[in-house]
Amino acid sequence: MTSMQSSLDLDPDASRFQSGRSFEIDKEKFSLDYDSHSYRSSLLIHADCMEWLGRCPENSIHSIVTDPPYGVKEYDFDQIKKRENGNGGIWRLPPAFDGGKRSPLPRFTALNGKERDHLERFFFEWTRLVNKVLVPGAHVFIASNTFLSQLIFDAVIAGGLEYRGNIVRLVTTFRGGDRPKNYEKEFSEVCSLPRGNFEPWGLFRKPLPEKMTVGECLREFNTGALRRLSKDKPFADVISSERTPEREKKISNHPSLKPQSFLRQIVRASLPLGEGIVLDPFMGSGSTISAAEAIGYSAIGTERFQDYFEASKTSVEKLRTLDAKSS
């Protein structure tokens, strides 16, 4: 399959394409008056992303790679507490499947019309703020799911970013494939939803200045395009992935942790010349920052939950040093 790539596709002989050149981050300029932690060439900030984006310097970020709270409400403090106590709330606590222990999943299908409207407004306003801080031509990678991707992507487009396509993460998950709840025996040959075998990531770009070409944008802003795997291999829109390895979950206790073997590929592609600042405004415990550090990029992560912010101070280093190819 020519459009599929894996972590093994990076050309080991093309040293120019293997690593980035760290970009000096002005800590005072970006941390403002928030609690922050500097790590190598990155900066971790304890702040609500909407508030921080509103204060962040304009035209200062060169790409975004992020896995947002899709339903927004699933990471509210009361919902996190319910998940930890085993009560569920918006979090579905699924049974074991074919001998596999399944992680809690947000009940995206349980969102009502009002909640979906709230979600749409949230991402519209978020995009307006993002547009302000990005340099022209900067790319944005947004993780999503098949239930909400159309809603979220439409809101991002309405907020002012150009839609550039989907990145398909091929991964067999435990999502879907269940028989109807409480009717498992009666309808044993039925599943409510197909088993999930891919995860859509929206790819967007801040518009280039009028009449500016991609080449001119690359010269002036170091943005506008995506980084190739090597001189002979372009970045592809289908990436064969894996479920997040247990050893990574033990390092970073976050319910939607993505594997380093996947994150390092898209983070790398986000800076076409390997220079600039990658932002994850929904940092969690720092997996995107770890991926950036692993390939020599500079990154900023913001996280509003104290526990995840504190966890990132140690998990970034541990994830960064993992050999993702052997995960």
Summary of the structure (lengths in Angstrom):
residues: 327
radius of gyration: 19.5
end to end distance: 22.3
largest distance: 63.9
contacts: 1053
relative contact order: 0.20
helix: 35%
strand: 20%
